[in-house]
Amino acid sequence: MDPRTRNLKLTIAYDGTRFVGWQRQASGESIQGLIEVAVSRLEGEPVTLHGAGRTDAGVHAEGQVASARVTFAHDCETALRAINAQLPPEIRVVAAEDAAAEFHARFSARGKMYRYQLANVAVPSPFTRAYAWHVPDILDLDAMRSAAAAFRGTHDFASFQSAGGEVSTTVRVLMRSAFVERDGLLVYEVEGDGFLRHMVRAIVGTLVEVGRGRRLSRDVPALLDGGSRAQAGATAPAHGLILVKVEY
């Protein structure tokens, strides 16, 4: 290994509306791909960026984390400014720092926090339309809160995983699963040691069905016995989901 090699840790915020998601794709702009290009220009050769998680097309982030091996001598503040100067305004590196050699944005992560926003009003604000799912129905918030509490703890979330996920186990631990009201929005906050593909959106879709009276809150625990995806609710739209932070 080059003795100049550094392990660069980036904290990233982005509006995912127009991108194909975090992960680099064969076609379309990805957040990972655009930042890799910017870092590679500083490095003078291709750089691979490792993200803490793969957010889907349309999903946003306030605190995505990525790491990369680099050898350039620029200090972190200079690197941050140089990277941001090459990125579209929807993507911003909000912090850059040198991490320990063994740090890996994905494998070192101990947990994540997500927020899902619902505009539970008759007429939604045009300023939140890209960041909140518009649900105009009258919702039973007490039932939704009761159902949300059932997700806390250690459970098999197989019923809340979309096809295509490659994991050794579908068991996850949720430390927080609750609704709050903030800035005129109904916000679902969830924190756990890890999440399956589309897991948060499947949980939200199920909780909205409870709120609409199409599913009873007392029936939700039965979904946490390792059942099939067809047993749980629909997957909520991507644009209401925000990756808030990654814990290390």
Stockholm file with secondary structure:
# STOCKHOLM 1.0

chainA/1-248         MDPRTRNLKLTIAYDGTRFVGWQRQASGESIQGLIEVAVSRLEGEPVTLHGAGRTDAGVHAEGQVASARVTFAHDCETALRAINAQLPPEIRVVAAEDAAAEFHARFSARGKMYRYQLANVAVPSPFTRAYAWHVPDILDLDAMRSAAAAFRGTHDFASFQSAGGEVSTTVRVLMRSAFVERDGLLVYEVEGDGFLRHMVRAIVGTLVEVGRGRRLSRDVPALLDGGSRAQAGATAPAHGLILVKVEY
#=GR chainA/1-248 SS CCTTCEEEEEEEEECCTTSSBSSCCSSSCCHHHHHHHHHHHHHTSCCCCEESCCCBTTCEEEEEEEEEEECCCCCHHHHHHHHHHTSCTTEEEEEEEEECTTCCTTTTCCEEEEEEEEECSSSCCTTTTTTSEECCSCCCHHHHHHHHHTTCEEEECGGGCCTTCCCSCCEEEEEEEEEEEETTEEEEEEEESCCCTTHHHHHHHHHHHHHTTSSCGGGGGGGGBTCCGGGSCCCCCGGGEEEEEEEC
#=GC SS_cons         CCTTCEEEEEEEEECCTTSSBSSCCSSSCCHHHHHHHHHHHHHTSCCCCEESCCCBTTCEEEEEEEEEEECCCCCHHHHHHHHHHTSCTTEEEEEEEEECTTCCTTTTCCEEEEEEEEECSSSCCTTTTTTSEECCSCCCHHHHHHHHHTTCEEEECGGGCCTTCCCSCCEEEEEEEEEEEETTEEEEEEEESCCCTTHHHHHHHHHHHHHTTSSCGGGGGGGGBTCCGGGSCCCCCGGGEEEEEEEC
//
